[in-house]
Amino acid sequence: MGVFTGKIGVVMGVANERSIAWAISEALYAEGAELAFTHLPGPSSQRRVSRLVEPHGPKVLVPCDVQKDEDLARAFEAVGRAYGKIDFLIHAIAFAPPQELRNPYVEMSRAGWHLAMDISVYSLVAAARAAAALMADDGTIITISYYGGEKVIPGYNVMGVCKAALEHSVRYLAWDLGRRNVRVNCLSAGPMRTLSAAGIAGFDELRDHAAQKSPLGRTVEMNDLAATALYLLSDQSSGVTGETIHVDSGYSIVGL
């Protein structure tokens, strides 16, 4: 039996096999967890995610546009019907229009700013509210951030502002849900080659720099992130909430 045998979780944000959410999912499956998945609406997204998850036979695999309250409600209703309760939620969703990422932050459009914040930040609030309603005794929620939410990373632009808001949302959600014994934490990952990273100008140089300057002198691997996620989702972190845990080979502690 694995550490997560008998535990049920919802995973939001698997895009393909290089997704951080998928690396965490694989680690959870190896420890006996049962997982439900949401995916972006549309046949191409459904095909990509289905190909990954179908060998595990999930009871729930549903499209969800996190900008639509009715989609979120329908997704969590499906989870509730299938399982009755859940133990954890993984939120790994972020988006900004590509042109807005390429432009300097000072040129950010009002519409692009609202869209990026809605998908990247408010989706956590809405999903946490829906997930907590299915957490009978206790539960855990994690989301994914990056150091660009704390310091300026050229090229990260509006997404850095979104991550700052996301990390502070984690703290407020931890306060609101704590007396219900629901913990909320954030995993701040080092630069990873994911689908989202393709939209960041100079990403390869950014990743190389982080590896050279970090105390461990290496890049972060998916198994590093998955191991920390399992810690945050497990009873091993029962006294931890409202925290942003850096998994970046120590890069975030370096000043030069």
C-alpha positions, 0 to 999 in steps of 0.5 A, a space after each residue: 500500500 502506498 502513502 496515498 492509498 484510499 485518497 482521492 484528488 482532483 488535478 487541474 492543469 495537465 496539458 501534456 506529458 511535460 506538465 508539472 501537474 502530470 509529474 505530480 499525478 504520476 507520483 501520486 498514482 505510484 503511491 496509490 491515489 485515485 485522481 479525477 482530472 479536468 482539462 481545457 475544452 476542445 478535442 485536442 486537449 481532450 485527446 492529449 490528456 486522455 492519452 495520459 490518464 486512460 491507462 489509470 482508468 479515472 472515473 472523472 475526466 471533464 472539460 472545464 473552462 475556469 472562466 465559466 462558473 457553470 463549468 467549474 460547478 459542473 466539473 466538481 459536481 461530477 467529482 462529487 457524484 463519482 466519489 462523494 468526497 475528496 482529499 486534495 486539489 492540485 491547481 496548476 493553471 496559468 495563462 496570459 495572451 502571448 502578445 501581452 507576455 512579449 510586451 513590457 509590463 508597462 504596455 499591458 492592456 486592460 483586457 489582457 490583464 483581466 484575462 491573465 488574472 482571471 485564469 491564473 489567479 481567480 481560478 484558484 479561488 473558485 476551485 478552492 471554494 468548490 473543492 473545500 465543499 467536498 472535503 469532509 474532515 480535512 483536505 489539502 490544496 496546492 498551486 504552482 508558482 514561480 520566483 517571478 512573483 517575488 522578483 522581476 524576471 525580464 520576459 515574465 512580465 504580467 505573469 509575474 504579477 499574476 504569480 504575486 497575486 496567486 501566492 498572496 491568495 494562498 495565504 488568504 485562502 489558508 486563513 479562510 479555510 484553516 478552521 475547516 482543517 483545509 490546508 492551502 500551500 504553494 510550490 514555487 518551481 524553478 524554470 521548467 520546460 513546460 508548454 507555458 515556458 514556450 511563451 517566455 522570451 529567453 527561457 533557455 538562458 534563464 534556465 541555464 543562469 538559474 542552474 549556474 547560480 543556484 547553490 546546488 549548481 543544477 536545474 530542477 527536475 520534475 521528480 524534485 517538484 513531485 516529491 515536494 508536492 507529495 509532502 505538501 499533500 500528505 499528513 507529513 506536512 499537517 502543520 504547514 499552511 499558507 506557505 510558498 515552498 521553493 523547489 529551485 535548487 536554492 536559486 531564490 536565496 542567492 542575491 547575485 
